[in-house]
Amino acid sequence: RRRGNNASAFRMKKFDYFNLGNSFALYYLFIFFGLPLVYFLGARAVYLDSLRAHASLRPGVAAVLILGLVSFALGYRAVRSRKNTFPRLGLDKPWKEKNIFWTFTALLCVTLAGKVIMFLNGHYFISTRVFHFEPLFGSINSPGFGQFTGYFAIPGFVLVALAFTRYFQLVKEENASRRIWGRISWSLLTLEVVSGLLTGNRLPVITVIMIYAVVRHYAHKKSWKHFVAVLAFNVMVVMPVGSFIERPGDMRSALKTSKPSQVILDSTIGRFSQNVVVSAIIEKTEQYSYGKSLLNIFVSL
């Protein structure tokens, strides 16, 4: 029995939750089956009554979701069975200091310029609520340059990944420059988190935090405790704070009629559960007769 427990513990320790296949499967299970499982296990006693609609999962919908997960597993296994090799980060190769400096400098300039463009085009809520700016380059919903200004958030993600990769590599080498790169990396992460929150959108914040977690996982140290802490921070801090910044009036009204814990759960767990979307697609199309147009063609013949 001890050998079995040790073997299970070893497999759990070696389990790579950021692997492409594993991370997709975990995310898939989380967004479709996470809330129904929690509700089924009895968490409805902990302020989850208002989330009953999100927690319901009809057998037909569950079958479709399970079929999707099984199909992905079979396809992913088939691809991995080939002799194709997946690209690697290349941390085991020497980095050229000159290339790192110029790449970092170029990305930093593009990132800062992009944030100025996003500010002038109204992507940050302070642009419209505080400074009352009109989109300088046109609305994001209209043809023209304005609809592409949101993509200027991407260089910031790349910059954070590069900075932390370099920082963790220097930590491994015990290089004296690691302290400087540490300050740079954490400053950039803070900038991206604040920048993301100011857009009123939680996705950029969660994205950059997960980028940090992935880089730390592969370039520094694998720790499931750190992984759980990052997920908990996203769910319990980023989601509620983002909801309040996005809709402060609605959140204040909700806090007047509901307990804070209820509001936090409604703005986090309810947003993550996506089985209600699949349920709506299936339920709202059951009345349609698929293939009716083709049937009419044969009848007309």
Solvent accessible surface area in square Angstrom, and as a share of the most:
residue,aa,sasa,rsa
1,R,244,0.89
2,R,202,0.74
3,R,213,0.78
4,G,42,0.40
5,N,91,0.47
6,N,100,0.51
7,A,41,0.32
8,S,51,0.33
9,A,62,0.48
10,F,121,0.51
11,R,153,0.56
12,M,146,0.65
13,K,166,0.70
14,K,137,0.58
15,F,82,0.34
16,D,31,0.16
17,Y,21,0.08
18,F,30,0.12
19,N,40,0.21
20,L,122,0.61
21,G,6,0.06
22,N,45,0.23
23,S,37,0.24
24,F,80,0.33
25,A,28,0.22
26,L,73,0.36
27,Y,127,0.48
28,Y,26,0.10
29,L,75,0.37
30,F,96,0.40
31,I,18,0.09
32,F,26,0.11
33,F,40,0.17
34,G,18,0.18
35,L,8,0.04
36,P,17,0.11
37,L,101,0.50
38,V,62,0.36
39,Y,29,0.11
40,F,159,0.66
41,L,129,0.64
42,G,34,0.33
43,A,24,0.19
44,R,115,0.42
45,A,91,0.71
46,V,86,0.50
47,Y,93,0.35
48,L,4,0.02
49,D,85,0.44
50,S,72,0.46
51,L,6,0.03
52,R,140,0.51
53,A,70,0.55
54,H,53,0.24
55,A,7,0.06
56,S,65,0.42
57,L,46,0.23
58,R,106,0.39
59,P,116,0.73
60,G,43,0.41
61,V,1,0.00
62,A,20,0.15
63,A,61,0.47
64,V,75,0.43
65,L,7,0.03
66,I,91,0.46
67,L,120,0.60
68,G,31,0.30
69,L,34,0.17
70,V,72,0.41
71,S,60,0.39
72,F,59,0.25
73,A,54,0.42
74,L,117,0.58
75,G,38,0.36
76,Y,44,0.17
77,R,181,0.66
78,A,53,0.41
79,V,64,0.37
80,R,115,0.42
81,S,90,0.58
82,R,153,0.56
83,K,196,0.83
84,N,102,0.52
85,T,126,0.73
86,F,97,0.41
87,P,131,0.82
88,R,203,0.74
89,L,108,0.54
90,G,22,0.21
91,L,41,0.20
92,D,107,0.55
93,K,137,0.58
94,P,128,0.80
95,W,66,0.23
96,K,143,0.61
97,E,112,0.50
98,K,148,0.63
99,N,85,0.44
100,I,10,0.05
101,F,116,0.48
102,W,147,0.52
103,T,66,0.38
104,F,23,0.10
105,T,41,0.24
106,A,57,0.44
107,L,34,0.17
108,L,52,0.26
109,C,79,0.47
110,V,71,0.41
111,T,1,0.00
112,L,85,0.42
113,A,52,0.41
114,G,0,0.00
115,K,23,0.10
116,V,84,0.48
117,I,36,0.18
118,M,10,0.04
119,F,49,0.20
120,L,55,0.28
121,N,5,0.03
122,G,23,0.22
123,H,38,0.17
124,Y,12,0.05
125,F,43,0.18
126,I,44,0.22
127,S,0,0.00
128,T,61,0.36
129,R,114,0.41
130,V,89,0.51
131,F,106,0.44
132,H,141,0.63
133,F,72,0.30
134,E,143,0.64
135,P,55,0.35
136,L,114,0.57
137,F,72,0.30
138,G,31,0.30
139,S,44,0.28
140,I,92,0.47
141,N,137,0.70
142,S,45,0.29
143,P,129,0.81
144,G,38,0.37
145,F,97,0.40
146,G,1,0.01
147,Q,77,0.34
148,F,106,0.44
149,T,0,0.00
150,G,32,0.31
151,Y,140,0.53
152,F,50,0.21
153,A,19,0.15
154,I,88,0.44
155,P,23,0.14
156,G,1,0.01
157,F,34,0.14
158,V,72,0.41
159,L,1,0.01
160,V,1,0.00
161,A,28,0.22
162,L,29,0.14
163,A,0,0.00
164,F,0,0.00
165,T,7,0.04
166,R,11,0.04
167,Y,42,0.16
168,F,10,0.04
169,Q,17,0.07
170,L,1,0.01
171,V,40,0.23
172,K,137,0.58
173,E,101,0.45
174,E,137,0.62
175,N,56,0.29
176,A,80,0.62
177,S,44,0.28
178,R,63,0.23
179,R,139,0.51
180,I,100,0.51
181,W,36,0.13
182,G,7,0.07
183,R,157,0.57
184,I,53,0.27
185,S,0,0.00
186,W,115,0.40
187,S,69,0.45
188,L,15,0.07
189,L,16,0.08
190,T,81,0.47
191,L,67,0.33
192,E,9,0.04
193,V,31,0.18
194,V,73,0.42
195,S,11,0.07
196,G,4,0.04
197,L,33,0.17
198,L,51,0.25
199,T,34,0.20
200,G,12,0.12
201,N,73,0.38
202,R,15,0.06
203,L,119,0.59
204,P,28,0.18
205,V,0,0.00
206,I,33,0.17
207,T,43,0.25
208,V,0,0.00
209,I,13,0.07
210,M,45,0.20
211,I,39,0.20
212,Y,21,0.08
213,A,2,0.02
214,V,54,0.31
215,V,14,0.08
216,R,41,0.15
217,H,8,0.04
218,Y,93,0.35
219,A,2,0.02
220,H,76,0.34
221,K,117,0.49
222,K,122,0.52
223,S,29,0.19
224,W,159,0.56
225,K,139,0.59
226,H,43,0.19
227,F,35,0.15
228,V,77,0.44
229,A,58,0.45
230,V,11,0.06
231,L,72,0.36
232,A,48,0.37
233,F,91,0.38
234,N,5,0.02
235,V,29,0.17
236,M,99,0.44
237,V,63,0.36
238,V,5,0.03
239,M,12,0.05
240,P,17,0.10
241,V,61,0.35
242,G,2,0.02
243,S,1,0.00
244,F,78,0.33
245,I,35,0.18
246,E,63,0.28
247,R,91,0.33
248,P,36,0.22
249,G,41,0.39
250,D,85,0.44
251,M,18,0.08
252,R,128,0.47
253,S,65,0.42
254,A,34,0.26
255,L,81,0.40
256,K,172,0.73
257,T,120,0.70
258,S,42,0.27
259,K,116,0.49
260,P,88,0.55
261,S,44,0.29
262,Q,26,0.12
263,V,7,0.04
264,I,56,0.28
265,L,28,0.14
266,D,56,0.29
267,S,10,0.07
268,T,0,0.00
269,I,44,0.22
270,G,6,0.06
271,R,119,0.43
272,F,40,0.17
273,S,4,0.03
274,Q,63,0.28
275,N,0,0.00
276,V,54,0.31
277,V,75,0.43
278,V,27,0.16
279,S,13,0.08
280,A,34,0.26
281,I,107,0.54
282,I,45,0.23
283,E,74,0.33
284,K,138,0.59
285,T,41,0.24
286,E,104,0.46
287,Q,146,0.65
288,Y,128,0.49
289,S,74,0.48
290,Y,170,0.65
291,G,48,0.47
292,K,119,0.50
293,S,86,0.56
294,L,102,0.51
295,L,108,0.54
296,N,82,0.42
297,I,98,0.50
298,F,128,0.54
299,V,114,0.66
300,S,93,0.60
301,L,165,0.82
